[in-house]
């Protein structure tokens, strides 16, 4: 039997929780990949996927809070998670730095997500074995 080397993945999520299955499907894949011994280099949120990083998401008690579920997974696996700054600003997702920069009254970026530019995504694409995109259904 041939043993394969572990792969490394960058996951790009561009579908919003509660209006697409993209974050849920990405999490199922991420759990299966890490359980199989593969590595996640980075999770990158883009477009409406940035809503996954809002600390203000409050799911009804009978629904899964996808932000909390993702945050727990990211912390447990120590996987870096980047939120595209342009997408975040357009959708009202701010960290403390952007809150001050744009003179807003609050920040709402959930920990451990970090806001950054496309450079982090480009770096991950260059170093990962595979890049998978989780898009909203059309």
N, C-alpha and C positions, 0 to 999 in steps of 0.2 A: 504494500500500500504506500502510495506517495504522500508524504507530509508536505503541506504547503506552508509558506511563511505567512505570518500575520500581515494583514494589509493595514494601511492607515487611510482614514477617510476625513474629508471635509464635507459637512452637510450644509446645504443652503436651503433655508426655509423662506418661502415668499408668500405663503398662504396664512391668513389670520386664523387664530383659534376661534372656534364657535361658528365661523362662516365657511371653513374649509376643513378637510381632513389632513392637510399637510403637516401641522405640528404633531398630531397623533401618530400618523404613519412614520414620520421621522423618528419619533421617540421609540416606537416599536422596533424600527430598524436599529437604532443606536443601542438599545438594550440587547438585542440579539447579537449584534456585532461585537460588543464588548464582552458578552458572555462567551463568545466563541474565541476570545483571545485577540481580537483586532483592536486597533487604537483609533480614537477620534482625535484628530489634530485640532479641529475647531468646528464650532457650530456658528454659522453666519446667518443673521436675520436681515432680510431685504424686503423692500416693498411693504405690503400689509403684514408680512411675517413679523415686523417689529412690534406689533401689538402683543406678541407673546412675552415681551420684556417689560410690560407695564405692571408696576406694583399696585396699581389701582383696580386691576381685574378682580371682581368679586363674583364668583360663580354661585348659583343657587346651591343650597345644601345637598341636593340630590344629584348634582353634576360634578364632574371632575374639574378642579381648578388647574388648567393646563400650565399656567405660569408657575404655580407652586410645584407641580409635578416635575416640570423641566428644571427648575432651580434645584430641587433635591437631587435629581439625576446628575446635573452638571457638577454640583458640589461633591457628590459621592465619587464621581469618576475623575474629578479635577480636570474637566474639559473646559478649555477657554471658549467663551461665547461672545461674539461680537455683533453689535447692532450697527447697521449702516447709518452714519450720521445724517446724511441727506434724507433718507427715508424716515428716520426718527424725528427729525425736526419738522418735517411736513405733517407728521401724524401726532405731534404733541408729546413725544417721548423725550424727556430731558433728564440728564444727570445734573449733579450740583454745578459743575463747571458751565454747562450750557444754560442752566437756569440763571446764573449770574451774568453771563455774557449777554443774554437776551432780556435781562431784567424781568424775569417772570417770578411769580410768587411761590412756585413749588417745583420740585423735581419728582419724577415718578419711575425712574429706572430701577428695576428689580435687581438685587444682588444675586448672582455673580456676573450678570451681563455688563459689558463695557461698550461704550460708544466709540467708534473709530471709523476711519475712512476705508476705502476699498483696498488700500495697501495690505491690510491684514488678510483680506480674502485672496488677493493675488499671491501673497507669500504662502498661504495654505495650499492653494491650487498648485503651486510650483513644487511643494514638498510632499503632498499627499499621494498615496497610490491611486486613489479614486476620489472623485468629486461627485456627490449625488445631490440632485435638485428635487425639492419637494414643493410642488407648485399647486395652486388652487385649481380645481377642476373647472373646465370652461363649458 
